[in-house]
């Protein structure tokens, strides 16, 4: 399988800002592999050393954990053209934190660590993209830990809105995330986010219209943090 068959690589976070022609040229200089996985096939096992960068080209894969009772818990789905475990390729504890399993017939681009380093050396854009992806993920997880400290969904929403207000510097904010993304950030189910937003709206604390939120009673919004 040729890399020329996957123009979606232009949209991969690692190659952001590069044309597909430039990407193809870079791949003529490195070792890589495109491998097919069948539905349910294991891509990587939890605890296995991360020695290669995987990028989903078609299909999809999922990260999942198995608890002590044998119950499988899905962590997330990874769709094309996203990379897998990008933050675990380097570092002392560079092991997969979960099992990676193909959701359906999928194709993955596999780049050895040495080739990734070669890409970094030959193209600064790729290096900066890689660092940005890791940084964005770290910031997201930091926010998530912060939101998990609030006991109620309303408290999580209130903290998020107040944080946006501080950044915007006014009494109205635009939510940059969808309710599904907020649910992931808060560690709750999506319907809980919608219910919490409605409660704040119905109580006259905020006025929510889609992603536009007007702060009506900041004092009461802050009380939700307790």
N, C-alpha and C positions, 0 to 999 in steps of 0.2 A: 504493500500500500504506500502510495506516494504522498508526501506532505502537501503537494499541490492540490490534492483533492479536498482540503479542509480550509477554505477561505475564512471560516468563522474564527480562526486563530487571531485575526485582526482585533476581535472583540475580547480576547483573553486579557485579563488584567495585567499579566506579565508582559504582554507585547503592546500595551496601549501606546498609541502615538506612532507606531510603525506601520508602514504599508505592507500589504501581503507580499509584494515583490521583495521588500527588504527582509521580511521574515524568511521567505524561501532561501534567499541568499545566505542568511545566517545559518540555516540548517544544512547547507552544503559543507559547512566547516566543522560540524560536530557529529558525534555518534548519538543516535536515537532509535527508537523502535515504536511501531504502532501495533498494538496487540488487541485482539478481539476477546471479549468475555461474554459467556452465555448468561442467561437469566439465573440469578442466585449464586453465581460463581464468586468465590472469595478472591478479592483483589489483593488484600493485605490483612494480616492477623494482628490483633491487639498485642503490643509488646514487641513486635517485629521492628528491627532497625530500619529507619527511613534512609535509604541510600540513593533513591531516584526521585525525580520530580514527575508526578503523574498529572496529566491534563485531560479532562474528559472531552472527547471529540464528537461522540454520538451516544445516544441512549442516556443512561444516568446511573449513578451509583449512590449508595447511602452509607453513612457511618452509623454503626449500631453497637450497643454494649449488651453483654449478657450478665445478669445479676447472679447471686449465689443460689437462687432457686431455679435457675435455668431460663428465666424469663428474658426475652429479647426486647430491648428498648431502642427504638430508632432515635438517633440524635439529629440527623439532618440529611436531606437529599442534595446531591451535587449534580448540577446540570451542565451541559456544554456551554461555553468552553472554559469552565472554572477549573483551577488546580486543586489538588488534594493535599491536605496536611502541609501546606507551604511553609508554615512556621517551624516545622519539625525536621526539615532537611538538614539544618545546622544546629549546633549546640551539643552539650554533653549528654543530655537525656533525649536523644533524637529517636524516640520510638513511637510507633503509632499508638495513640491513646484509645482507639476503638478499632473494631473490625470494619473493614471496607468491603462492601458486597455489591455486586452488580444488580440493579433493579430489573434490568431487562438486557437483551443483547446490546452490548456497548463496545465502543472502541476507545482506547486510551493511548495517548501519546506518552511515551516513557523516555525521560532524559536523565542519564546518569549524573551523579553529583559533579563529577569532573567536567562534564559538558556544560552543566549549569554555570560553573565557575568560569569556563571558557567564554560563555555568553556574556557574563558580567564584565570580563576583561575586554571584550571586543566591542561592547555596546553599553554606554553609560545609561541610556534610556531604560534598558531592561533591568539594570542594577537598581535604579531609582524606583522603578515600578515595583520590583520585588520588595524593597524596603518599605514602600508605601503600603503595600498589601499587608505586610506583617504589622506595621504600625497601626493601620486602621483596625485590624482584627484585635490587637492588644487594647486599643482604646475602647472598642465595643465591649470586650470582656470586662474591662475595668468598670465601665458604666453598668454592665449587667450585675456585677457583684454589688455595686452601690444600690441598685434598685431592689435587689433581693433582700436588702436589709430592712426595707419597709414592709410592714405586715399586711397592709391592705392594698388592693388594686388601686383604689382611689388615692392612696398615699403615693404610690408609684407614679400615677398619672400627674398628680399635683406637683411632685418634685420635678418631673420631666418638663412640664409646662413652665414652672417657675424658672428652671434653668434656661429654657429658650427665651423667656422674657428678659432675663438678665443679659443674654447675648444680643437680643434685638433692641433692648432699651426702650420699649414702649408697652402699652397695655394690650396689644394684640400680637399673636404669634401665628406662624404657619407651620404646621406639623410636617417635618421632612420625611417622616416614615409612615407607612401604611399601618393599619391596625394589626395586620399579621406580623409585620416587622416589630411593632411595639410589643406584641405578645411574646415574641422570641426574646426581645431585650429584657422584658420584665419577668420572664420565666413563668408565664401563665397561659391559659387557653385564650384563643382569640375572642370568643364571645364575652369573656370577662372584661376585656378592654372596652368593647362596645357598651357593655352594661355600666361600667364605671364612668365612661364619658357621658352617658345619658343621665346618670344620677347627678353628676356635677352640673349638667345643663339644667335639669329639672329643678334643682335646688337653688338656681339663680346664682351659682358661683362663677360659672362660665357661660358663654354663648357659643356653641359649636355649630358650624356650618361646613360640613366636609372637613377639609384640613385646616380651615380658618377658625381660629379660636380667639374669642374676645374675653379678656379677664374682667369680670364684673365685680368681684369681691375678693381682693387679694388676701385680706386678713383671714377670711374663712377658708380660702384655698390653702393657706399656710397651716391652718388648724388640722387639715387632713394629713399632715406629715406626722402627727403625733401617733 
